[in-house]
Amino acid sequence: MNIRIIGSMRFYDDMMGVRKELEREGHTVYTPIKFHGDSQENRKKAIDRFRDELELSDVVLVVNKDTNGVRSYIGIDVAIEIGMAVARRKRIFMYQEPVGPVADYYQAINYETIYGELRRIT
């Protein structure tokens, strides 16, 4: 299965660990890359790359973990990527259950929560 991982860059190391586990199971996995600097050019490159990899992917895995006292963090960039995946009718898996004021919105997209158990991605 082709899987595109998305998540806040504060979870970059976690996403790389998830990638290794999924690749060991035989999946093809696409992940974000770190750009040096926060320029508009880098943002455009990241969006273009994401769009291309999304087309190649069967599913999207959102790595939404706890950080700095925020449970199940999903930032604006990830929310945009989730919207792009929904528009392309991709199946979406959440690493953790979304919480807080946006939880109701995410329920409308019909995601599946894996509770950190990667074997649930099928």
C-alpha positions as CSV (number, residue, x, y, z in Angstrom):
1,M,0.0,0.0,0.0
2,N,1.2,3.6,-0.7
3,I,0.9,5.7,2.4
4,R,1.5,9.5,2.7
5,I,2.3,10.6,6.3
6,I,1.4,14.1,7.4
7,G,1.9,15.9,10.6
8,S,3.5,18.9,12.3
9,M,7.2,19.2,11.7
10,R,7.6,19.1,15.5
11,F,6.8,15.4,15.1
12,Y,9.4,14.9,12.3
13,D,11.4,12.3,14.2
14,D,8.2,10.5,15.1
15,M,7.1,10.5,11.4
16,M,10.5,9.0,10.4
17,G,10.1,6.2,12.9
18,V,6.6,5.5,11.7
19,R,7.9,5.5,8.2
20,K,10.5,2.8,9.0
21,E,8.0,0.6,10.7
22,L,5.6,0.8,7.7
23,E,8.4,0.2,5.2
24,R,9.4,-2.9,7.1
25,E,5.8,-4.2,6.6
26,G,6.3,-3.7,2.8
27,H,4.5,-0.4,2.3
28,T,5.7,2.5,0.2
29,V,5.7,5.6,2.4
30,Y,6.0,9.3,1.6
31,T,6.9,11.8,4.3
32,P,7.5,15.5,4.6
33,I,11.0,16.8,4.1
34,K,12.6,19.5,6.2
35,F,13.4,22.7,4.4
36,H,15.9,25.1,5.8
37,G,14.3,28.5,6.2
38,D,10.6,29.5,6.1
39,S,10.3,31.1,2.7
40,Q,7.3,31.2,0.4
41,E,9.4,29.3,-2.2
42,N,9.9,26.5,0.3
43,R,6.2,26.4,1.2
44,K,5.3,26.2,-2.5
45,K,7.8,23.3,-3.0
46,A,6.3,21.5,0.0
47,I,2.8,21.9,-1.3
48,D,3.7,20.8,-4.8
49,R,5.5,17.8,-3.5
50,F,2.7,16.9,-1.2
51,R,0.2,17.2,-4.1
52,D,2.3,14.8,-6.2
53,E,2.8,12.3,-3.4
54,L,-0.9,12.4,-2.5
55,E,-1.9,11.4,-6.0
56,L,0.4,8.3,-5.6
57,S,-1.0,7.4,-2.2
58,D,-3.8,5.0,-1.3
59,V,-4.2,6.4,2.2
60,V,-3.0,9.3,4.4
61,L,-1.8,8.8,8.0
62,V,-2.0,11.9,10.2
63,V,0.6,11.8,13.0
64,N,-1.2,13.9,15.5
65,K,0.5,13.6,18.9
66,D,0.5,15.5,22.2
67,T,2.8,18.5,22.4
68,N,3.4,21.4,24.8
69,G,0.2,20.6,26.7
70,V,-1.9,20.3,23.5
71,R,-3.5,16.9,23.0
72,S,-3.6,15.4,19.5
73,Y,-2.1,18.5,17.9
74,I,-3.0,19.3,14.3
75,G,-1.7,22.6,13.0
76,I,-3.0,24.7,10.1
77,D,-0.7,23.2,7.5
78,V,-1.8,19.7,8.4
79,A,-5.4,20.8,8.4
80,I,-4.9,22.1,4.8
81,E,-3.3,18.8,3.8
82,I,-6.2,16.9,5.3
83,G,-8.6,19.0,3.3
84,M,-6.6,18.2,0.1
85,A,-6.8,14.5,0.9
86,V,-10.5,14.7,1.6
87,A,-11.0,16.5,-1.8
88,R,-9.2,13.6,-3.5
89,R,-11.3,11.0,-1.6
90,K,-8.3,9.4,0.2
91,R,-8.9,7.3,3.2
92,I,-7.5,9.0,6.3
93,F,-6.1,7.4,9.4
94,M,-5.4,9.5,12.6
95,Y,-2.7,8.3,14.9
96,Q,-4.7,9.6,17.9
97,E,-8.3,10.6,18.3
98,P,-8.7,14.4,17.5
99,V,-9.8,16.5,20.5
100,G,-10.9,20.0,21.2
101,P,-12.9,22.5,19.1
102,V,-12.0,20.9,15.8
103,A,-12.9,17.4,16.7
104,D,-16.5,17.7,15.4
105,Y,-15.2,18.9,12.0
106,Y,-12.8,16.0,11.7
107,Q,-15.7,13.5,12.5
108,A,-17.4,14.7,9.3
109,I,-14.5,13.5,7.2
110,N,-15.0,9.9,8.2
111,Y,-11.4,9.1,9.4
112,E,-10.3,6.0,11.2
113,T,-8.2,6.3,14.4
114,I,-5.4,3.7,14.8
115,Y,-4.5,4.6,18.4
116,G,-0.8,4.3,17.6
117,E,-1.2,0.8,16.2
118,L,0.1,0.9,12.7
119,R,-1.2,-2.6,11.9
120,R,-4.7,-1.0,11.8
121,I,-3.9,0.6,8.5
122,T,-5.5,-1.7,6.0
